[in-house]
Structures are given as structure tokens and as C-alpha cells.
Amino acid sequence: MTQFLRFAYSIAFYFLIPFVLLRLLWRSRRNPAYRQRIKERFGFSKLAFEKSIWVHAVSVGESLIAVSVIKKLRLRYPALPIVVTTMTPTGAARIQAALGDSVSHVYIPYDLPMAVRRFLKQIQPVIAIILETELWPNFYEICHQRRIPIVIANGRLSERSAAGYQRIALLTRDMLSKVSLLMAQGKADAERYIALGMNPTRVIVTGNIKFDLELPSDLIPRSEVLRMHLGKDRPIWIAASTHAGEEELALKAHAQIRESQPQALLILVPRHPERFTPVAELIAQQGFQFARRSLGESCGPETAVFLGDTMGEMFLFYAAANVTLVGGSFAPIGGHNLLEPAALAKPVISGPQLFNFTEIAELLTKADALVKVEDAPSLAAAVLRFFMDADLCRQKGENARQVVEANRGALAKHIDLISGLIGSVDTAQSVIL
């Protein structure tokens, strides 16, 4: 039955390819990278390895975790090339910025049998490390046929995602049966995977690698330089990783904040680079004077908004701000990484939609380190409270930092478990199909 379901899935996917390509072209209107290297999405690349370690990170959030994992794997396996795949150009940009030419990056091929076989034949992985939650029927089946161990690292499964996979229960159970090891962020994630059919003996709760994030060694001096550019004594807050609708909310809150704090500055950082220019237009329409980071524009006392329209500088922007808002949390997106500002001892504000970070949000809430708001007025009130109470700002930030420090250690567990599988792989058993 599962073989028939995979066949039907593959046929449906082939019919959808024209629409998938049209979507890429549509998205390339704002981000030209979407129409580049399209051949890689069908398994055509210039890679040719006898052995490699394959790490997949679908987009930006997973790419940040991938960087930490890859740095440790490079130290342990310096002779093995590492191939990193992403689905999005933004994920690719993060990998390139952090790792440069030390790894090989290609876009993950679509889950079509011929494309998958072509890709695996080129890179010959001794292990497939899939970050967080990515299940594909053909990839998992063909990796299993080739005796390539599949590891789901930093496994996360929200209630919403679990319900979606439950709708294709037979196919989901078959995919999970091919997984050699699942390292879950928390107990709830592990239980959801097991309920979908994952073998409990192959599930280990390791904790969340996101807690093991490393701050750049030069971050503090660089943030001080940026802070001088923005205004050393100005009250500054950041709305980070924002999506459509959240910029309007942040700007509305900022207008209210400036009524009592006229020198306040908002650092606004959209999640996706293709939205940088539309957000700049929105800021202008709202009547704010603003400066763009990408253009090196000066930020004078009259500047109300600083648009962070660059890639790879989020830590720098967080470090330069007094108060932080993490976006993706006012719409059913599920939130973004709350731990980045927490690691910098910054007070953390979010919207109510945090279903992708439930356990992290609970830890921060329990430690009195997270403030949830519902709308622009409550956001403005929260930011103003921190601006006017320096002791509260420091205490909330320190509470957040302590949560990060108390939960480190997942990365080391991951590397040891992955190494156990790599060490047990007989690469001579791999077959070319």
C-alpha cells in the first residue's frame, strides 16, 4: 500500500512541476536568487564525492542550527567533505556567510525519484542529517535502499504539524520507519513523533541545539560602533524577523512610543530580503524619516526608523538595541528564535503565536523573561515600560540569559550520537541505483 501511495505522490508531484516553477519565477520578482541554479532543484549539480556528510536545513532558522552542527563535524571529520542543502536562498545566504567555501552548498532537489537518485549518486553521503522536521517519501525510501542512515536532528513537531502528518498516516509511518535516529528537542516533540509511528527505541530527547548558540567574538565592539552611529543615548528597540502585517503593527506602536519618547529609534528587520524594499516604501508612507543599513545612510537625531535590510547581522542589531521584539508571532507563523536576544541578556517581547517555540516560550515565561503582547497599544506600553525602568530592563534580560545558560549541552549530545552512526557505517555497502 505504501509503495502505491509513494507512486501516486510522485505522479502528482510531476504534474505540479510547472506550477512549482511558476512559483519560483513569481518569487524571483523580488528576489532574483529564486530563478538561479534551478537545475540543482532537479538533482543536477557539479558535485562529485566518493563520500560526504549531508546536512539539510530548509531555511534561515534551521541554517543557524546547521552552522553549529557543521563546525563541530568539521573538527571531528576533517577529511570528509560536507554538503549542505537548503530550500530557500535566504538559508543559502546564511550558510555562505557563516561557512564560506568550507562546505559545498546546493539547493535540495525536489522529491522526485530520478532527481533524488541523481543527487545521492553525486554526493555519496555516509549519513543524512535532517534538521528539525522534513519528511519526504522518496528521499527517505531511496536513502533506505542505499543504506544511508537518516538522522532527524533537533527534531521539532508542533501539534499543528503532527495533525497534518496524521492525515497521511500510512505514508508518515513508512517514512519514520526509515529513520535511524531521532533526536528530539523535548518530551512533547518525542511523544508526537512516536504517536505518528516512530520507533520509540530510536528516539532520544537531547534538548534544543538553539540553546548552544555561539556569539561572535567581535560582537560587543562592533555593536558599540553601531550604537554610536544610531545614537549612543537614544532609547532603541528592535522588531526582528517581521512578516507582512507586523511591520505596520510595529510602526503604529513606534508612533505611540515617540509621543512620550520622541528620541526613540526603531530598528526594523524584515524576515525575508525580498521584502526589504516594500518595507522601506511602507516606512516612507507612514511618514517616518528612516535610514537603510544596506545603503550606509547616516542615522541622525531626526531618524525615527533604521531599516536592517542586510543579511547575517541579526545578532549585531539585537546587541545594539535596549529592547527586543521577535516577529513571526502576531500571525499563525509560530514565532521565530527567542533565544538570540535572550543570549544577549535583552528583554524579550513577542506576540501570542509561538506554537513553533512552545517549550522555549514556557521556559522564558517561567523565568519571568518573556512579555507577550496582543496588539500595537500593548506593544508600545511594554517597550515604554522597559525604556523608563532600567532596572526592570536589566533584570528581565538577565533572566533570559540565565535560561539560555541553564539549557546548553544539546549540541555535544548530537555530535556524539551522530558520530556513533558515522563510525558504524560501512560505506562499501552503498549501492548506485
Secondary structure as the mmCIF struct_conf table of DSSP 4:
data_model
#
loop_
_struct_conf.conf_type_id
_struct_conf.id
_struct_conf.beg_label_comp_id
_struct_conf.beg_label_asym_id
_struct_conf.beg_label_seq_id
_struct_conf.end_label_comp_id
_struct_conf.end_label_asym_id
_struct_conf.end_label_seq_id
HELX_RH_AL_P HELX_RH_AL_P1 THR A 2 ARG A 27
TURN_TY1_P TURN_TY1_P1 SER A 28 ARG A 30
HELX_RH_3T_P HELX_RH_3T_P1 PRO A 32 ARG A 35
BEND BEND1 GLN A 36 ARG A 37
HELX_RH_3T_P HELX_RH_3T_P2 ILE A 38 PHE A 42
TURN_TY1_P TURN_TY1_P2 GLY A 43 GLY A 43
BEND BEND2 LYS A 46 LYS A 46
BEND BEND3 GLU A 50 LYS A 51
STRN STRN1 SER A 52 HIS A 56
BEND BEND4 SER A 59 SER A 59
HELX_RH_AL_P HELX_RH_AL_P2 VAL A 60 ARG A 76
TURN_TY1_P TURN_TY1_P3 PRO A 78 ALA A 79
BEND BEND5 LEU A 80 LEU A 80
STRN STRN2 ILE A 82 THR A 86
BEND BEND6 MET A 87 THR A 88
HELX_RH_AL_P HELX_RH_AL_P3 PRO A 89 LEU A 99
HELX_RH_3T_P HELX_RH_3T_P3 GLY A 100 SER A 102
BEND BEND7 VAL A 103 VAL A 103
STRN STRN3 SER A 104 TYR A 107
HELX_LH_PP_P HELX_LH_PP_P1 ILE A 108 TYR A 110
BEND BEND8 ASP A 111 ASP A 111
HELX_RH_AL_P HELX_RH_AL_P4 PRO A 113 ILE A 123
STRN STRN4 PRO A 125 LEU A 131
BEND BEND9 GLU A 132 THR A 133
HELX_RH_AL_P HELX_RH_AL_P5 PRO A 137 GLN A 145
TURN_TY1_P TURN_TY1_P4 ARG A 146 ARG A 147
STRN STRN5 ILE A 150 GLY A 155
HELX_RH_AL_P HELX_RH_AL_P6 GLU A 159 GLN A 166
TURN_TY1_P TURN_TY1_P5 ARG A 167 ILE A 168
HELX_RH_AL_P HELX_RH_AL_P7 ALA A 169 SER A 177
TURN_TY1_P TURN_TY1_P6 LYS A 178 LYS A 178
BEND BEND10 SER A 180 SER A 180
STRN STRN6 LEU A 181 ALA A 184
BEND BEND11 GLN A 185 GLY A 186
HELX_RH_AL_P HELX_RH_AL_P8 LYS A 187 ALA A 195
TURN_TY1_P TURN_TY1_P7 LEU A 196 GLY A 197
HELX_RH_3T_P HELX_RH_3T_P4 PRO A 200 ARG A 202
STRN STRN7 VAL A 203 VAL A 205
HELX_RH_3T_P HELX_RH_3T_P5 ILE A 209 ASP A 212
TURN_TY1_P TURN_TY1_P8 SER A 217 ASP A 218
HELX_RH_AL_P HELX_RH_AL_P9 LEU A 219 LEU A 230
TURN_TY1_P TURN_TY1_P9 LYS A 232 ASP A 233
BEND BEND12 ARG A 234 ARG A 234
STRN STRN8 ILE A 236 THR A 242
TURN_TY1_P TURN_TY1_P10 ALA A 244 GLY A 245
HELX_RH_AL_P HELX_RH_AL_P10 GLU A 246 SER A 260
TURN_TY1_P TURN_TY1_P11 PRO A 262 GLN A 263
STRN STRN9 LEU A 265 PRO A 270
BEND BEND13 ARG A 271 HIS A 272
HELX_RH_3T_P HELX_RH_3T_P6 PRO A 273 ARG A 275
HELX_RH_AL_P HELX_RH_AL_P11 PHE A 276 GLN A 285
TURN_TY1_P TURN_TY1_P12 GLN A 286 GLY A 287
STRN STRN10 PHE A 290 ARG A 292
HELX_RH_3T_P HELX_RH_3T_P7 ARG A 293 LEU A 295
TURN_TY1_P TURN_TY1_P13 GLY A 296 GLY A 296
TURN_TY1_P TURN_TY1_P14 PRO A 301 GLU A 302
STRN STRN11 VAL A 305 LEU A 307
BEND BEND14 THR A 310 GLY A 312
HELX_RH_AL_P HELX_RH_AL_P12 MET A 314 ALA A 320
BEND BEND15 ASN A 322 ASN A 322
STRN STRN12 VAL A 323 VAL A 326
BEND BEND16 GLY A 327 GLY A 328
BEND BEND17 PHE A 330 ALA A 331
TURN_TY1_P TURN_TY1_P15 PRO A 332 ILE A 333
BEND BEND18 LEU A 338 LEU A 338
HELX_RH_AL_P HELX_RH_AL_P13 LEU A 339 ALA A 343
TURN_TY1_P TURN_TY1_P16 LEU A 344 ALA A 345
STRN STRN13 VAL A 348 SER A 350
BEND BEND19 PRO A 352 PRO A 352
HELX_RH_3T_P HELX_RH_3T_P8 PHE A 355 PHE A 357
HELX_RH_AL_P HELX_RH_AL_P14 THR A 358 LYS A 366
TURN_TY1_P TURN_TY1_P17 ALA A 367 ASP A 368
STRN STRN14 LEU A 370 LYS A 372
BEND BEND20 ASP A 375 ASP A 375
HELX_RH_AL_P HELX_RH_AL_P15 ALA A 376 MET A 388
HELX_RH_AL_P HELX_RH_AL_P16 ALA A 390 ALA A 406
TURN_TY1_P TURN_TY1_P18 ASN A 407 ASN A 407
HELX_RH_AL_P HELX_RH_AL_P17 ALA A 410 SER A 424
HELX_RH_3T_P HELX_RH_3T_P9 THR A 427 GLN A 429
#
